[in-house]
Amino acid sequence: SAVISQKPSRDICQRGTSLTIQCQVDSQVTMMFWYRQQPGQSLTLIATANQGSEATYESGFVIDKFPISRPNLTFSTLTVSNMSPEDSSIYLCSVEDLDRWNNEQFFGPGTRLTVL
Amino acid sequence: GQSLEQPSEVTAVEGAIVQINCTYQTSGFYGLSWYQQHDGGAPTFLSYNGLDGLEETGRFSSFLSRSDSYGYLLLQELQMKDSASYFCAVRSGNRDDKIIFGKGTRLHILP
């Protein structure tokens, strides 16, 4: 299994500012994902971040708004730029090891973001 | 488009059995997974079905019928701690394609 930590666990930010969320994994993993989840809602994939390549963004999400770094196989950051209240959500980092046969994804504890 | 359908809420009694269904419509299919999420917690993996049939893990079982684009999660001997949201998820294409999550089923357990 993989143990994932995220920083910060929560934050309250002002409109127009940016926040960078860090995701640290205790082992090397090939695939890393960033999700957004509104309370009581499903998980919406923002982007897939694989080491050594540009992040792949889902429809509705753009790099200028959500820049992602993946410098190595254990770490990634997601920045929420020029925030508005609509960005208030829980942001989750997730990893998957392609060597595992069962498609299991491991999730970090999430970052609860509130934008005023 | 790609979509997964599951009931928004299910209520059951402690000690009983409950089944949560999931139907999917995707351009390809690599496997159906189930995740559990307690309030305030992160999703945790429960099961995976890559082939038709039933997979059993303790009190939880998961079933898949690829011809019907259908699966279900079966929870037996329900306990209060099973109160949570349950998400079905499908990998739609190749092994390294993204996983799409359903909207989740909120399971309420009555004493």
Interface residues (C-beta under 8 A of the other chain):
Chain A: M31 F33 G40 Q41 S42 L43 L45 T48 E58 L92 L98 W101 N102 N103 E104 Q105 F106 F107 G108 P109 G110
Chain B: Y30 G31 S33 Y35 G41 A42 P43 T44 F45 Y48 G50 S85 F87 R91 R95 D96 K98 I99 I100 F101 G102 K103 G104 R106
